[in-house]
């Protein structure tokens, strides 16, 4: 729950992009990825055949998903207890008072409080992060990342989230000071601009910090041209087709469109290129282009901003009451930061079915576009089945799990839809 402070500050959309690419978290990853090969040996021949879901892999995937959900609950519990402990013990007021002995600058007070408050949580949560993000994926043979690589990724991610999160929290508490009645409205507007800017810059400034992105070479020139033509037919201009070294961390596959405007590009994991056929890759990219055709980026930002605005308004109401109840100087007192995190975290949990449902709806429309634009339902169904097998994704989760946690329809439903498509094959 404490992560909501960073998630809120970064509009979570962008961190999800990064975490999906680099950590393969099952509850948020759920999607669409593929592969290619030009080597005509027996392995290549088998890969070109239609793929179905592996029952043995699914048994393993169900266990993997169940463990991940339990770890998520533990993580939420740790965050909630941590936030409540600061509020109920008087730790928030004591820390703020201690910082005031060193400075009276509101900017430095917010920075000092955030660094100490957040830093302690990072240390407390580190064992769970290590187990869930490093040990567990290795146990299920999904990760090949070294311990040194994992530590490096954690440090880079912490630095990025820390800097950007601190900037946004400074902005929020500045708005609390200068516009106590309408800070929530201005903060919501600011988040929209922040999301758009970061969406545009992430592919060129943030993602390269984790992976090396290079244009597809001559070996895959035909694939690159094919995908570029597909994007052109969808009216989407891209700055090229790139591959990245996903295999240095995981055995999972991923692909998609990143960036906005002049930074939009097609990116393919090297695991995807090795394991999926060109037809499968094309249908997966067609799904991603469906989001562009349906204006899902703009609609998603608008929908997320509206949800954030409601949450910020509720936070404003609670902070007015809570600041007085806890003995803080006012809502703009840095000591209210744990309360702010608690409100936004609780609001995020309550609205999770709504945001997940919205996402599943838009993903279904993108699936439909992929089928209509490629007329290759067998390749799309094969790609989704291969995704379930390679990424160890649970294809048929329990209904309540899909309802609460899945940003995409269950893979089994998506495969059935593709198999039942009447548009035929190429």
C-alpha positions in Angstrom: 0.0 0.0 0.0 2.9 2.4 0.6 3.8 1.9 -3.1 0.7 4.0 -3.9 2.8 7.1 -3.2 5.2 6.3 -6.0 2.4 4.8 -8.2 0.3 8.0 -7.8 3.3 10.3 -8.5 4.3 8.4 -11.6 0.7 7.8 -12.8 1.5 4.1 -12.5 0.9 3.6 -16.2 4.6 4.2 -17.0 5.9 2.1 -14.2 3.7 -0.7 -15.3 5.2 -0.4 -18.8 8.7 -0.7 -17.2 7.8 -3.5 -14.7 6.0 -5.5 -17.4 9.1 -5.3 -19.6 11.6 -6.1 -16.8 10.0 -8.1 -14.0 7.1 -10.0 -15.6 4.7 -9.6 -12.7 1.8 -12.0 -13.3 -1.0 -9.9 -11.9 -0.3 -7.0 -14.2 1.3 -8.7 -17.2 -1.2 -10.5 -19.2 -0.8 -9.8 -22.8 0.4 -10.3 -26.1 3.7 -11.3 -27.3 5.4 -13.4 -30.0 8.3 -14.6 -32.1 10.1 -15.2 -35.3 12.7 -17.5 -37.0 14.3 -18.0 -40.3 16.2 -21.2 -39.6 14.6 -24.2 -41.3 15.6 -27.0 -39.0 13.3 -29.3 -37.0 13.1 -26.8 -34.1 11.9 -24.1 -36.5 9.4 -26.4 -38.1 7.9 -27.3 -34.8 7.7 -23.6 -33.9 5.8 -22.8 -37.1 3.1 -25.3 -36.2 0.0 -24.2 -34.4 0.6 -24.1 -30.6 -1.9 -25.2 -27.9 -1.8 -24.7 -24.2 0.4 -27.2 -22.4 -1.6 -28.8 -19.5 1.5 -29.5 -17.5 2.7 -25.9 -17.8 -0.8 -24.8 -16.7 -0.6 -26.8 -13.5 2.7 -25.1 -12.8 1.3 -21.7 -13.8 -1.6 -22.1 -11.3 0.7 -22.7 -8.4 2.9 -19.8 -9.5 0.0 -17.5 -9.7 -1.4 -18.6 -6.4 1.9 -17.9 -4.7 2.2 -14.5 -6.3 -1.3 -13.5 -5.1 -0.5 -14.5 -1.6 2.7 -12.5 -1.7 0.7 -9.5 -3.0 -1.6 -9.8 0.0 1.4 -10.0 2.3 2.9 -6.9 0.7 -0.4 -5.0 1.0 -0.6 -6.0 4.7 3.0 -4.9 5.4 2.3 -1.5 3.7 -1.0 -1.0 5.6 0.6 -1.8 9.0 3.6 0.4 8.2 1.4 3.4 7.4 -0.9 2.9 10.4 2.2 2.5 12.7 3.4 5.9 11.7 0.1 7.5 12.3 -1.0 5.7 15.5 2.4 5.8 17.2 2.9 9.5 16.6 6.0 8.7 14.5 4.9 11.1 11.8 4.7 14.1 14.2 8.0 13.1 15.8 9.8 12.9 12.5 8.5 16.2 11.3 9.5 17.8 14.6 12.9 16.3 14.4 13.4 17.7 10.9 12.2 21.1 12.0 15.2 21.3 14.3 17.3 21.3 11.2 15.3 23.4 8.8 12.1 25.3 8.5 11.9 25.2 4.7 8.7 23.5 3.7 10.5 22.1 0.6 13.3 20.5 2.7 10.8 19.2 5.2 8.9 17.4 2.6 12.1 16.0 1.0 13.5 14.9 4.3 10.3 13.3 5.5 9.8 11.5 2.2 13.4 10.1 2.0 13.4 8.8 5.6 9.8 7.6 5.5 10.2 5.9 2.1 13.7 4.6 2.8 12.7 2.7 6.0 9.9 1.0 4.0 12.2 0.0 1.2 14.5 -1.7 3.8 11.5 -3.4 5.5 10.1 -4.6 2.2 13.4 -5.7 0.7 13.3 -9.4 1.8 9.8 -9.8 0.3 10.9 -8.0 -2.9 13.9 -10.3 -3.2 11.8 -13.4 -2.8 8.9 -12.4 -5.1 11.0 -10.8 -7.8 14.2 -12.9 -7.7 13.9 -16.1 -5.8 10.4 -17.1 -7.0 10.9 -16.6 -10.7 14.1 -18.6 -10.5 12.3 -21.4 -8.6 9.8 -21.6 -11.4 12.5 -21.4 -14.1 11.2 -18.1 -15.4 14.2 -15.9 -14.6 17.8 -16.1 -15.7 18.8 -12.8 -14.1 21.9 -12.8 -11.9 21.8 -11.4 -8.4 24.1 -8.6 -9.4 21.8 -7.7 -12.3 18.8 -7.8 -10.0 20.5 -5.5 -7.5 21.5 -3.1 -10.3 17.9 -3.0 -11.6 16.5 -2.3 -8.1 19.0 0.5 -7.5 18.2 2.1 -10.9 14.4 1.7 -10.4 14.6 3.1 -6.9 16.6 6.1 -8.1 14.1 6.9 -10.9 11.0 6.4 -8.8 12.6 8.3 -5.9 13.5 11.3 -8.0 10.3 11.5 -9.9 8.1 10.6 -6.9 9.8 13.3 -4.8 9.2 15.9 -7.5 5.5 15.1 -7.6 5.2 15.0 -3.8 6.9 18.4 -3.6 4.4 19.7 -6.2 1.4 18.2 -4.3 2.5 19.7 -1.0 3.3 23.0 -2.6 -0.3 23.0 -4.0 -1.6 22.1 -0.5 0.2 25.2 0.8 -0.9 27.7 -1.8 -4.4 26.4 -2.7 -5.7 24.4 0.3 -9.3 24.3 -1.1 -8.5 23.2 -4.6 -5.1 21.6 -4.5 -6.6 18.2 -5.5 -7.9 19.7 -8.7 -4.6 21.3 -9.7 -2.8 18.1 -8.7 -5.0 16.1 -11.0 -4.3 18.4 -13.9 -0.6 18.3 -13.2 -0.7 14.5 -13.3 -2.1 14.6 -16.8 0.8 16.7 -18.1 3.3 14.6 -16.1 1.9 11.4 -17.6 2.0 12.7 -21.2 5.5 14.0 -20.9 6.8 10.9 -19.2 5.0 8.6 -21.7 6.9 10.5 -24.5 10.3 10.4 -22.8 10.3 7.0 -21.2 11.4 5.0 -24.3 14.4 7.3 -24.9 15.4 8.2 -21.3 14.2 5.5 -18.9 13.9 2.2 -20.7 17.4 2.3 -22.1 18.7 2.4 -18.5 17.4 -1.2 -18.1 17.9 -2.7 -21.5 19.8 -2.2 -24.7 17.5 -1.3 -27.6 18.8 -1.8 -31.1 17.1 -1.7 -34.6 16.3 -5.1 -36.1 19.3 -6.2 -38.2 19.4 -7.4 -41.8 18.6 -10.9 -40.6 15.1 -9.7 -39.6 14.7 -6.9 -42.3 11.6 -8.6 -43.8 9.9 -8.8 -40.4 10.7 -5.2 -39.7 9.3 -4.1 -43.1 6.2 -6.3 -42.5 5.5 -4.7 -39.1 6.1 -1.2 -40.4 3.6 -1.7 -43.2 1.1 -3.0 -40.7 1.5 0.1 -38.6 1.1 2.3 -41.7 -2.2 0.6 -42.5 -3.3 1.5 -39.0 -2.4 5.1 -39.6 0.3 4.9 -36.9 3.7 6.4 -37.6 6.6 4.7 -35.8 10.3 5.6 -35.6 11.4 2.0 -36.4 11.4 -1.5 -35.1 13.7 -2.4 -32.2 14.7 -5.4 -30.3 15.9 -5.5 -26.7 17.8 -8.0 -24.6 15.0 -9.4 -22.5 16.8 -12.7 -22.3 19.3 -11.4 -19.9 16.6 -11.4 -17.2 13.8 -13.7 -18.1 12.6 -16.5 -20.3 9.3 -14.7 -20.9 8.5 -12.9 -24.1 7.1 -9.4 -24.6 6.5 -6.8 -27.4 4.6 -3.7 -28.0 4.5 0.0 -29.0 6.2 2.4 -26.7 6.3 6.2 -26.6 4.1 8.9 -28.1 4.5 11.1 -31.1 8.1 11.3 -32.3 9.3 8.6 -29.8 6.7 5.9 -30.7 8.5 2.7 -31.8 7.8 -1.0 -32.1 9.9 -3.0 -29.6 10.3 -6.8 -29.6 12.0 -8.8 -26.9 14.8 -11.1 -28.2 13.0 -14.0 -26.5 10.0 -13.2 -28.7 11.9 -13.1 -31.9 13.5 -16.5 -31.1 10.3 -18.3 -30.1 7.4 -16.9 -32.1 6.7 -17.0 -35.8 6.4 -13.9 -38.0 2.7 -14.5 -38.4 2.3 -14.6 -34.6 4.3 -11.5 -34.1 2.2 -9.7 -36.7 -1.0 -10.5 -34.9 0.4 -9.4 -31.6 1.5 -6.1 -33.0 -1.9 -5.7 -34.7 -3.4 -6.0 -31.2 -1.1 -3.2 -30.0 -2.0 -1.1 -33.0 -5.7 -1.6 -32.1 -5.1 0.5 -29.1 -3.8 3.3 -31.3 -6.7 3.0 -33.7 -9.2 3.1 -30.8 -7.4 6.0 -29.2 -6.9 3.9 -26.0 -3.8 6.0 -25.0 -5.8 9.2 -24.8 -8.9 7.5 -23.4 -6.8 5.6 -20.9 -5.1 8.8 -19.7 -8.6 10.5 -19.4 -10.1 7.6 -17.5 -7.1 7.2 -15.2 -7.1 11.0 -14.6 -10.7 11.0 -13.7 -10.2 8.1 -11.2 -7.2 9.9 -9.8 -9.2 13.1 -9.4 -11.8 11.4 -7.4 -9.1 9.8 -5.2 -7.4 13.2 -4.7 -10.7 14.8 -3.8 -11.3 12.1 -1.1 -7.8 12.6 0.1 -8.5 16.3 0.5 -11.6 15.6 2.6 -9.7 13.0 4.8 -6.6 15.2 5.2 -8.7 18.2 6.4 -10.2 16.0 9.1 -7.2 13.8 9.7 -4.6 16.6 10.1 -6.6 18.0 13.0 -7.2 14.6 14.6 -3.6 13.6 14.5 -2.4 17.0 15.8 -0.7 18.1 12.6 -0.3 21.8 11.7 -2.7 21.3 8.7 -3.1 19.2 5.5 0.2 20.6 4.1 2.1 19.4 7.1 4.6 16.7 5.9 3.5 14.6 8.8 0.2 13.8 6.9 2.1 11.9 4.2 1.3 8.4 5.7 -2.4 9.4 5.9 -2.3 10.5 2.3 -0.7 7.2 1.3 -3.3 5.3 3.3 -6.2 7.1 1.7 -4.9 6.7 -1.9 -4.0 3.1 -1.3 -7.4 2.2 0.1 -9.0 4.1 -2.8 -6.8 2.1 -5.3 -8.0 -1.2 -3.8 -11.6 -0.2 -3.9 -11.5 1.0 -7.5 -9.3 -1.9 -8.7 -12.2 -3.9 -10.2 -13.4 -0.8 -12.0 -10.0 0.0 -13.6 -9.3 -3.7 -14.4 -12.8 -4.0 -16.0 -12.1 -0.9 -18.1 -8.8 -2.3 -19.2 -10.3 -5.7 -20.1 -12.9 -4.0 -22.2 -10.3 -2.0 -24.2 -8.1 -5.1 -24.6 -11.0 -7.1 -26.0 -11.6 -4.4 -28.6 -7.9 -4.5 -29.5 -8.1 -8.3 -29.9 -11.0 -7.8 -32.3 -9.0 -5.3 -34.3 -6.1 -7.7 -34.5 -8.3 -10.4 -36.0 -10.1 -8.1 -38.4 -6.9 -6.4 -39.6 -4.8 -9.6 -40.2 -7.6 -12.2 -40.8 -5.2 -14.7 -39.3 -7.1 -16.1 -36.3 -5.0 -19.2 -36.1 -1.8 -17.3 -35.7 -3.3 -15.1 -33.0 -4.7 -18.1 -31.1 -1.3 -19.8 -31.4 0.5 -16.7 -30.2 -1.7 -16.4 -27.1 -1.2 -20.1 -26.3 2.5 -19.8 -26.8 2.4 -16.8 -24.4 0.7 -18.9 -21.8 3.3 -21.6 -22.1 6.4 -19.5 -22.3 5.4 -16.9 -19.7 3.9 -19.4 -17.4 0.7 -17.4 -17.4 -2.5 -18.9 -15.9 -4.8 -19.2 -18.9 -8.0 -19.9 -17.0 -8.0 -18.1 -13.6 -10.8 -18.2 -11.2 -13.5 -15.6 -12.0 -12.9 -13.5 -8.9 -9.2 -13.4 -9.7 -9.8 -12.2 -13.3 -12.4 -9.7 -12.0 -10.1 -8.1 -9.4 -6.6 -8.4 -10.9 -6.5 -9.0 -14.6 -6.0 -6.1 -17.0 -6.7 -8.4 -19.9 -9.4 -11.1 -20.4 -8.2 -14.5 -19.4 -6.0 -16.1 -22.1 -8.4 -19.0 -22.4 -11.2 -16.6 -23.3 -9.1 -14.7 -25.8 -8.0 -18.0 -27.5 -11.6 -19.1 -27.7 -12.6 -15.8 -29.3 -9.8 -16.1 -31.8 -10.7 -19.7 -32.7 -14.3 -18.7 -33.1 -13.5 -15.8 -35.4 -15.3 -16.1 -38.7 -12.9 -13.9 -40.7 -10.8 -16.8 -41.9 -7.1 -17.1 -42.3 -4.5 -15.5 -44.5 
